[in-house]
Amino acid sequence: MWQLRELDLGDDRTAREVHGIGLRAYAVEAELIGHPGIPALTESLDEMRASPLRWLGAVHGSRPVGFLAWIRSPADELDLVRLCVDPRWFRRGIARRLLGHVLAAEPTGDVLVSTGAANEPALRLYRSLGFAETGTFEPEPGLRVTELRLGR
């Protein structure tokens, strides 16, 4: 079984494993949405580590199998920046549990998230938790992204 715990990306092994999970998970999303231009797919390990994010992991033994990274904005909104599960661990409730934990631990302020507009599994998950779509944009031609908000 797996458990939730805060991740320290200052640890080289943890950072490499998180980076690898992100690459595998975003490759699946790129296939789902039909666009290879997801920015995290070209991000280096050092760039990922430099992000001023908090990281919560779903850990099996000593290895992360999924993670959620977030930051609180100056407007006191919670920005969910990355939610990834290793494809080998899909459909085990990991993403839902990561989200539930962070939403309970950070109970104030609206919550913002975005995902590929054609990423139906992610959209279903967010909608089931009360998120509402607020708009769609194209950060680059052909890459449609849906923004969602959970008002609290």
C-alpha positions as CSV (number, residue, x, y, z in Angstrom):
1,M,0.0,0.0,0.0
2,W,1.0,3.6,-0.3
3,Q,0.9,6.5,2.2
4,L,1.0,10.3,1.9
5,R,3.9,12.4,3.0
6,E,5.6,15.7,2.2
7,L,8.3,15.3,-0.4
8,D,11.8,17.0,-0.2
9,L,13.0,17.8,-3.7
10,G,16.4,18.7,-2.1
11,D,17.0,15.0,-1.9
12,D,18.5,13.9,-5.3
13,R,16.8,10.5,-5.5
14,T,13.3,11.9,-4.6
15,A,13.7,14.7,-7.1
16,R,14.7,12.3,-9.9
17,E,11.8,10.0,-9.1
18,V,9.3,12.9,-9.1
19,H,10.7,14.2,-12.3
20,G,10.4,10.8,-13.9
21,I,6.8,10.4,-12.7
22,G,5.9,13.8,-14.2
23,L,7.5,12.9,-17.6
24,R,5.5,9.6,-17.7
25,A,2.2,11.1,-16.6
26,Y,2.4,14.1,-18.8
27,A,3.3,11.9,-21.8
28,V,0.0,10.1,-21.2
29,E,-1.8,13.5,-21.0
30,A,-0.1,14.6,-24.2
31,E,-1.5,11.5,-25.9
32,L,-5.0,12.1,-24.5
33,I,-5.2,15.7,-25.6
34,G,-3.4,15.1,-28.9
35,H,-0.7,17.7,-28.3
36,P,3.0,17.1,-27.3
37,G,3.5,20.7,-26.1
38,I,2.9,20.3,-22.4
39,P,5.6,22.5,-20.8
40,A,6.6,20.0,-18.1
41,L,7.7,17.5,-20.8
42,T,10.6,19.8,-21.6
43,E,11.4,20.9,-18.1
44,S,14.8,19.9,-16.7
45,L,15.2,18.4,-13.3
46,D,16.9,21.6,-12.1
47,E,14.1,23.8,-13.4
48,M,11.5,21.6,-11.6
49,R,13.5,21.8,-8.4
50,A,13.8,25.6,-8.6
51,S,10.0,26.0,-8.6
52,P,8.8,27.5,-5.2
53,L,6.2,24.8,-4.7
54,R,5.2,22.5,-1.8
55,W,5.1,18.8,-2.7
56,L,3.0,16.1,-1.3
57,G,3.7,12.5,-2.4
58,A,1.9,9.2,-2.5
59,V,4.7,6.9,-1.4
60,H,5.0,3.1,-1.8
61,G,7.8,1.9,0.4
62,S,10.3,4.6,0.0
63,R,9.4,5.6,-3.6
64,P,6.9,8.2,-4.7
65,V,4.2,6.9,-7.1
66,G,2.3,10.2,-7.4
67,F,2.5,13.8,-6.3
68,L,0.6,17.1,-6.0
69,A,2.5,20.4,-6.0
70,W,1.0,23.7,-5.1
71,I,1.6,27.3,-4.1
72,R,-0.5,29.9,-2.3
73,S,-0.8,33.0,-4.3
74,P,-0.6,36.6,-2.9
75,A,-4.4,36.8,-3.3
76,D,-4.6,33.8,-0.9
77,E,-5.7,31.4,-3.6
78,L,-4.4,27.9,-3.7
79,D,-2.8,27.2,-7.1
80,L,-2.6,23.4,-7.8
81,V,0.3,23.4,-10.2
82,R,1.0,19.7,-10.8
83,L,-1.0,16.5,-10.1
84,C,0.7,13.4,-11.5
85,V,0.4,9.7,-10.9
86,D,2.8,7.2,-12.4
87,P,0.8,5.5,-15.1
88,R,1.6,2.1,-13.5
89,W,-0.4,3.3,-10.5
90,F,-3.4,4.8,-12.3
91,R,-7.0,4.1,-11.1
92,R,-6.1,3.4,-7.4
93,G,-7.5,6.7,-6.0
94,I,-4.1,8.3,-5.6
95,A,-5.0,11.6,-7.3
96,R,-8.2,11.9,-5.3
97,R,-6.5,11.3,-2.0
98,L,-3.7,13.7,-2.8
99,L,-6.3,16.4,-3.6
100,G,-8.4,15.6,-0.6
101,H,-5.4,15.9,1.7
102,V,-4.2,19.2,0.4
103,L,-7.7,20.7,0.3
104,A,-8.2,19.7,4.0
105,A,-4.7,20.9,5.0
106,E,-5.1,24.3,3.2
107,P,-8.8,25.0,4.0
108,T,-9.0,28.7,3.0
109,G,-9.1,30.6,-0.2
110,D,-10.4,29.5,-3.6
111,V,-8.5,26.7,-5.4
112,L,-7.3,27.0,-9.0
113,V,-6.2,24.3,-11.4
114,S,-5.8,23.8,-15.1
115,T,-5.5,20.8,-17.4
116,G,-5.7,19.9,-21.0
117,A,-9.2,20.6,-22.3
118,A,-9.4,17.1,-23.7
119,N,-8.1,15.4,-20.5
120,E,-11.5,13.9,-19.6
121,P,-10.2,11.8,-16.7
122,A,-8.7,14.9,-15.0
123,L,-11.8,17.0,-15.7
124,R,-14.1,14.3,-14.3
125,L,-12.0,14.2,-11.1
126,Y,-12.0,17.9,-10.6
127,R,-15.7,18.3,-11.3
128,S,-16.5,15.4,-8.8
129,L,-14.7,17.5,-6.1
130,G,-16.8,20.6,-6.9
131,F,-14.5,22.5,-9.2
132,A,-16.2,24.5,-12.0
133,E,-14.8,25.4,-15.3
134,T,-14.0,29.1,-15.7
135,G,-12.6,29.2,-19.2
136,T,-10.3,27.8,-21.8
137,F,-7.2,29.3,-23.4
138,E,-4.4,28.3,-25.8
139,P,-0.9,29.0,-24.4
140,E,0.3,27.9,-27.8
141,P,-1.5,27.0,-31.0
142,G,-3.4,23.7,-30.7
143,L,-2.8,23.3,-26.9
144,R,-6.2,24.0,-25.4
145,V,-6.2,24.3,-21.6
146,T,-9.2,24.4,-19.3
147,E,-9.1,26.4,-16.1
148,L,-11.2,25.3,-13.1
149,R,-12.0,26.9,-9.7
150,L,-13.2,25.6,-6.4
151,G,-14.8,28.5,-4.5
152,R,-14.4,28.4,-0.7
